[in-house]
Amino acid sequence: MEIRLDLTLDKVNKLCAICESLKFDVNVICGRVCVDGCSVLGVMEMCGRTVVLAPVTINDEEYDYFYERVKEVGAYKTEGFYG
């Protein structure tokens, strides 16, 4: 399962605020480009695209907590690559 988000300018600050409040890192991936979720400028560069949010954790509870937080911003789960 992948967590995806159709990134717009108003979602950038919300996403970065969520990523900064977590104990683990979150990678924001668009094609071959991967940036830290706390980097406002890096995430802003991907506006207008659909990005993959990849939390760097092996704890299922942290993953579920992250998904619940970003779901409020508009994130959704897909089955995987090109899903």
N, C-alpha and C positions, 0 to 999 in steps of 0.2 A: 504494500500500500504506500502510496505517495501522498503527501499533503501539498496541494497546489493553491495558488492565490493569484487572481487577476489583479495585478498591482497597479494602483492609481496613486496620484500624488497625495491624496488625503489619507491613504492607507499606510504610507511610508512611516510617518511619525508614530502611528499606533503600533505597527509591527516592530519598529525599533525599540519602543518603550517596553513592549512585552519581552523582547529578547534581552534587554538590559536587566530585567527583573528576575531572570532565571539563573539557576546555579550552573547551568551547562551552556555550551555554545550552540548556536543555530547557524547553519550554512544556508544561504539563499542562492539558488542555482538557476541560471538561465543559459541553456545551451552549454558552452564550454566555460562560461564565466561563473566563478563561485566567490561570493563575498560573505563576510561576517554579518550576521543579522543586526549587530549593534552599530554598524557603520551606516549612518544616515546618507552620506554622499554615495557610498557604494550601492546601497539599495535604491536610492533615487535614480541612479543610472539605468535601472531596469524598468522604470515606469512605462506603462503601456503594454507590458508583456505579461504572459503567464509564467510564474516562477514556481520552482519546487522548493519547499521548506524542509530542510533536513536537520532535525535536532540530533546533536551528537551525544546520545545517551543510550545505555542498554537497559535502563530501568523502565518497565512498562508503565508504571504509575506516573513517572515524569513525562513520558511520551503522551499519555492520555491527558494529563493536565495541560501540556503545551497545546494539544489539539483543541481542547475546550476553550482555551484563551484565544487562539487565532481564528477559531470558528466564528467568534463574535465580529471579527474584522471582515470575514467573507471567505475564509479558506474552506476547502473541501477535499475529500479523499478520492483518489482514483486508483485503478487497479495496477498502475505502473506505467512503464514507458509507452507513450502515445495512447494512454488509456483515457 
